[in-house]
Amino acid sequence: MYQQIRDNVLRLRTEIPSGVSILAAVKGRTVGEIAAAADAGITILGGNYIQETEAARSLLPSRGEWHFIGHLQLNKVKKAVELFDLIQTVDSAALAESINRHAGGFNKVIPLLIEVNIGREPQKNGVLPENVIALARLISGLPNLRLSGLMTMGPNIPQPELRTFFAATRAIYEDLKALCLPGADIRFLSMGMSDSYRVAIGEGANMVRLGTAIFGPRP
Ligand SMILES: *Cc1c(COP(=O)(O)O)cnc(C)c1O
């Protein structure tokens, strides 16, 4: 059963250009499945939930880095700062300030990405495109944060139209890079999932977040 996971990772690593990082989205997977992906060469693991990641991390010590990719509630920030190496889903000043405060308490500088609601969907998290730069400036002024790029989910629409949303996210990413904000190190454009990673890479993603493509359908 783990052989399939191994085969998937090796095939994806062959198919996906070497400059594009593969994050394994582990929600709902067993520790054995996560270990199989790590054994096959996955070095970035993405967790949506605090408790799930806490359990996996304690059973899989020293297995790559963990990114938070879920929706972060303010009352979970302290735990997230303790547990994760990078937070991909920052979408408000209040959240950024809270992460900064807790990171300071742990004497850490936390790398993070701003999540962009590029499809302007009311039910989705993320900041609207026109608000990204203002949030980036605010983060740049907080000493225990290191802004490292952008993340987007993209709307659930067919591929031809999806492409324009990924391209729009890429454009904001380039603007952000060009700003050279102090304390920022803009290097990750995290977009594309199992059904959209090819399109996302075509539009400049350098990190894709894959669940189903690695582990198979979610149970
Ligand atoms: C689950 C999840 C993914 C991966 O989804 P798949 O369609 O299974 O590849 C990527 N990003 C986020 C934020 C997720 O929650």
Ligand as a Chemical Component Dictionary entry (heavy atoms), coordinates in Angstrom:
data_LIG
# 
_chem_comp.id                   LIG 
_chem_comp.type                 NON-POLYMER 
_chem_comp.pdbx_formal_charge   0 
_chem_comp.three_letter_code    LIG 
# 
loop_
_chem_comp_atom.comp_id 
_chem_comp_atom.atom_id 
_chem_comp_atom.alt_atom_id 
_chem_comp_atom.type_symbol 
_chem_comp_atom.charge 
_chem_comp_atom.model_Cartn_x 
_chem_comp_atom.model_Cartn_y 
_chem_comp_atom.model_Cartn_z 
_chem_comp_atom.pdbx_ordinal 
LIG C1 C1 C 0 -5.844 19.525 1.028  1  
LIG C2 C2 C 0 -5.099 20.703 0.548  2  
LIG C3 C3 C 0 -4.283 20.638 -0.580 3  
LIG C4 C4 C 0 -4.125 19.398 -1.430 4  
LIG O1 O1 O 0 -5.329 19.049 -2.043 5  
LIG P1 P1 P 0 -5.369 17.867 -3.144 6  
LIG O2 O2 O 0 -6.470 18.275 -4.049 7  
LIG O3 O3 O 0 -5.647 16.618 -2.399 8  
LIG O4 O4 O 0 -4.059 17.840 -3.811 9  
LIG C5 C5 C 0 -3.586 21.777 -0.940 10 
LIG N1 N1 N 0 -3.685 22.920 -0.249 11 
LIG C6 C6 C 0 -4.467 23.020 0.835  12 
LIG C7 C7 C 0 -4.539 24.316 1.554  13 
LIG C8 C8 C 0 -5.203 21.922 1.276  14 
LIG O5 O5 O 0 -5.980 22.049 2.350  15 
# 
loop_
_chem_comp_bond.comp_id 
_chem_comp_bond.atom_id_1 
_chem_comp_bond.atom_id_2 
_chem_comp_bond.value_order 
_chem_comp_bond.pdbx_ordinal 
LIG C1 C2 SING 1  
LIG C2 C3 SING 2  
LIG C2 C8 DOUB 3  
LIG C3 C4 SING 4  
LIG C3 C5 DOUB 5  
LIG C4 O1 SING 6  
LIG O1 P1 SING 7  
LIG P1 O2 DOUB 8  
LIG P1 O3 SING 9  
LIG P1 O4 SING 10 
LIG C5 N1 SING 11 
LIG N1 C6 DOUB 12 
LIG C6 C7 SING 13 
LIG C6 C8 SING 14 
LIG C8 O5 SING 15 
# 
